[in-house]
Amino acid sequence: MGVDERTVEVPASLRAWISEIGVAAVVEDGLTVLDEPDHATTLVLRVVPGRGSELVVMGPRTRARYHVGEVGPWCVRARIHTGRARSLLGRPAHELVDRVLPFEGFRGGRGDPRRDELLREAVTVLAGGHEGVAAAARRLNVSERHLRGLFLDGVGVSPKHFARIDRMRTVLAQDRPLAELAADAGFYDQAHLTGEFRRLMGVPPAAFRRGELPAATPCHARGPGA
């Protein structure tokens, strides 16, 4: 959507913390730029030629955001492994949801290895949308209440909302018939997919594919909650 995006190999020294690194720049003024829903927290370095740079923490996004593209600034995004933000940044992840905050406000933290390992297992179990929260809790031998607290602290959203976002990212990554995507991504049926798509993306999937998007807002590095 009007953005030149390139993936950069994650250095070996960062792979325990960072899942992917991308560089993006808008190639034409006025085009709509999409920030997909995401259960991960991202470090963003925004550079404006002649005006300096800014490093911010972009927390998990529960819904899509649409911005007006502006030629000139470019961004480097380092996406933190889902569930690792709490240990890396030293703040409960639920405090970061739908917020963009200056990086200098963070002081780093210490992880609990056993808790971190359990959260990584939980993320793996719930990714893909085929395992319900109750079944995931039983598999991990924890209560649903404990699993919810683990996710709110380490990921930022509940296990159920994590699964919803993960399913939506699966849908957005593929250009196939909706009925096929619904089955493969863990939706009950196409109607379920359509309803979830409208809630998280702001428009039905057919309209999205036609480019009929919600009104875009100006892009500011320090967004809501800054």
N, C-alpha and C positions, 0 to 999 in steps of 0.2 A: 504493500500500500504506500508507494512513494518513498520507500526507504531502501538505501543500499546497506545491506547487512552482511557481515562477514564473521565467520567463526574462527577463533584463535585457539590453538592447542593449549590446554591447561598445563602449566609447568608441573613437573612431578612433585615438587615441594608443596604445591597447593591442592593436590588432588584429594586429600583427605577432607578438605573444607569446601572446595569450589567444584561444581559440577560442569560448568561451561562458561566460556568467556566469549563475548561478541562485541564487535565494533559496528556502530550504526551511524548513518548520516542521512538526512533528508535530501532528496535530489531535486525537488521541485516545490516551490512555495505554494501553500494553500491546500496541499494534499492531506488527506486524513491519515493519521498515524495511530495504529492500534497498540495498546498495552493489554495483552490477554490476561484473563484471570490466572492467578498463579499462587500456589501454596508455599512457594519458596520466598525467601528474603534475598534481595539483590543489592550489591554495592554498585553504585553508578557514579562514574566520573564524567561530568558534563563539561565540555570545553567549548568556549565561544572565542573564535579567533579575534585577537585584539582586545578582548575583555576579560581574559583569565579563565579560570576553571573552578569547579565546585564538586566536592565529593559528598555524596549523600547515601543514606540507607533507605531503600525502597522496601517497605514491608510487604507481606502477603496481600494480594489483591483479591477480594471476594467477588468483584465484578469487573467487566471490561471497562477500559477508559479509552476515549477517542480524543485525540489532540490535533490541532491545526499544525501541519508541518511547516518548519521554517528552515530555509537553506542557510547554512553557515555553521551552527553548532553541531558537534558530533559527540557521541557518547560511547564509553566503554562500560560494559555491564559484566559483572562477575556474579553469577548466580550461585548462592550458597546452597549446599546440599540441604534438602528439606529435613528439618529437625536439628540442624547444626547451628543455627543462628543464635540460640540461647547461650550455648557454650562459647561461641566466638565473640559475641557482642556484649555479653554480660547483662542482658535485660530479658525479662519474660517476653516471649514472642507475641503474646496477645496484645502487648502494648504497641506493637508495630503495625498491626493490621490496618490496611488502607491508609497508611501514612507515609510521608516522605520526610526524613529528618536529616539534619546535618551530621556528618560522621563524627565531628569533634565532640559531640555530646555523648559518645560511647567510650567506655574505658576497658573493654575486654572482660572476659570472665573465665571461670573454671567449670569444666564439665564433670558430671558424675558418670564415670565409665559404664557402670551397670545400667544406669538410667538411659544414657545415650544409646547403648546397645539395644535395649528394649525398644526404644523409640524407632531406631533404624529398622528393626524387625517388623514393628507395627506398620511403618510406612510401606515396606515391601509387601506385606500381607494385604493392605488395603488398596494399593495401587492397582489400577486396572478395572476397579469397580465390580468385580465378581464376588467379593467376600464382604458380607455384611458386618456391621460393627459388633453385634453379639457373637457371631461366629469367630471374628478376629480376636475378640477378648478371650474366648474359650481356647483358641489355638495357642494364645500367648500365656494362658494360665493367669489372667488378671481379671479384675472386675471391670464392667463397662465404665463405672465411675472413675476408676483409676486410669483407664485408658483415655478417657476424656480429659482428665487433669493433665496427663502426660502430653497430649496433643496441644492443649491450650498454652501450656508453658513452653513447650519446645518447638511447635510448629506455628501456633497462633490461632488456629481455628479448630473446631471440634473434628473428631474422626469422620463424622457424617459429611461435614462441609468439605473436608479434605478430599473425600471420595468424589463428591460432586464436582469439585474443581478439576480433579485428575481426569475424570470422565470427559469433561468439556475440553480439556487440552488434547485428549486423544481424538476427539471429533474434529477439532480445528486443524490438527496436523495431517488430516487426510481429506482427499477430494473424491469421495465415493458416494453412491446412493445412500440416502439417509436411513432407509430400512436396514441396509447392511451394517452401517455404522452403529445403529441403535443396538443391534444384537451383539456385535463384537465389543462394544464399549461398556456393556453391562446395564443398558436401559431396559425397562420392561417391554417397551415397544416404541414405534416412531413418535407417537403422541407424547410419550414421556420425554423423549429427547427434545422435541419441539418446545415443550413447556419449560424445561430446564435451560434450553438455549436462550429463550426469550428472557428468562430471569437473570441469567448471568451475562448475556451479551447485549441485552437491550432491544433486540429485534428478533423475529423468527429466523430460522436458518435459511429459508428460501430468499428472504429479503437481504440477508447478509451476503449471500452468494451473488446476488444481483448488484451489490454495492450500495444498497439502500440502508445507510447507517445512521445512527443517532447523531444529533448535532455535535460537532467537535468543539472543544474548548481550547483556549490558548495553553501552550505547554510551559509550565514553570518547573524548574528543578526542585524547588521546595513546594511541594503540592499540599493537599489537604492535611491538616494536623501539624504542619511544620511550625 
